[in-house]
Amino acid sequence: MGSGGNSTIASPSVNVIFFGESGVGKSSIINMLVGEHVAAVSNQAAGCTYTNDRFRATIAGREVMLYDTAGLNEAEAGTVSHERAIQNLRSLVNDLKTVNLLVYCIRGARFRKLIAKNYKFICNNICGRHRKVPVLLVITGLENEDNMDDWWEDNKGDFSGMEFCGHACITAIRGNRSKDDSRYIFQDQYDTSKKKLMQLLEDHAFKSSITIAPPKYIPASTRKVSDAPSDIKPWYLRILAWFITPLKPWYLRTRAWLIARVVTLKYLLAA
């Protein structure tokens, strides 16, 4: 049911793109909205989505195309590098031409600066500097909270400067079976989460279809990877560091030896 995002895609009436770091539950959210297991999920830090996968869902009686994207900010050992994830996302937006809604998925943990960096980068460079495409924030991993919505009240101050059309504090997992095997332990929270998301998509995904134009000053296909908010050094710097690092002790010892000899020579000449 999923399809890669490298070829040109005929733009349907409603396009919703899910983005965020690896392991935040994007694929699980899509499975929740579709109502069946269509997107591969993983419990590992490395993501299991390699390209841009497309899935059909019915929201408020209308067909909606949901796009699952590769996770951002994966480490070097990840399945998809951060740079490749950004390129895949750009290709998807370029192919679709129009986007109705962006869904930014994060985990309900301590706020990190990377959350704001990813938001700004996507809004400014992927979907245009004017930020006309509405962004919905979804916070996952809150199944153990007494009240999932309390997370937003406790943390909303950290999101100043970021504009969202709405937010949802949810869980995208049902958990293990109960002891009597009658239901899943997080089933109630899961059902509540699904209702929240379905309502938010109904409220915001059908308002308008925004045409995406790449920045005129730098074509999207040729923007530098270094523009991306990644802590990973470019490959050529990593290779240079690989050569230089073992030489540092030798260089420092040689430099100290030369300085000592120069000082000694000056002293002898002065005498």
C-alpha angles and dihedrals in degrees: 000000000000121000133195120256100223099091125066111278124210103237113241123207095266125034121181119182122199117204138167143107123316117278098021094116105258093143092045090053091052091050088051093052095043091048096230140061103275103134122063114244132196137193091209127101089240112078126245097209110090103177136359112304123195125213133178121230134172115232119179090342094307130108114248127186112222118198120204111201134196114270120265125233099023115167121247089271092056125113092245124027119233090245092053091047090054092048091049090051092050091049091051093051091046092051095046094046090193131055127188102188141002118211113203110201122199135162120252096247134109112320114256129195088237089071091062093042093054091047094051094044094051094044095045102037109023104039103024134279094264091065095218093154109090116238123213118200118216120187114198137187096055098123093116095054119106088224115014092201091062089075091070093048090052097045109027092102089069091063098063111140092030118103121212129176088213144332139223129199105206152144119236095194133075095207126214126328117274119254092262089046091232098122145347117280094236097037095117093050090046093052091047090049092051092052091050093052095044090052094047092050090048090051098046113018097067101047099089143340110233120211111223119218119186115237109278095220095058122019111235092235093058103039113128119260088225088072089071119097095247131139090205114105119231114267094252092055091049090052091048090050089049090058098040102043096070090048095055097086091047092048093049093048092048092047092050091048092051093048091051092050093048092050091049092049092050090050092051093048091049090052 
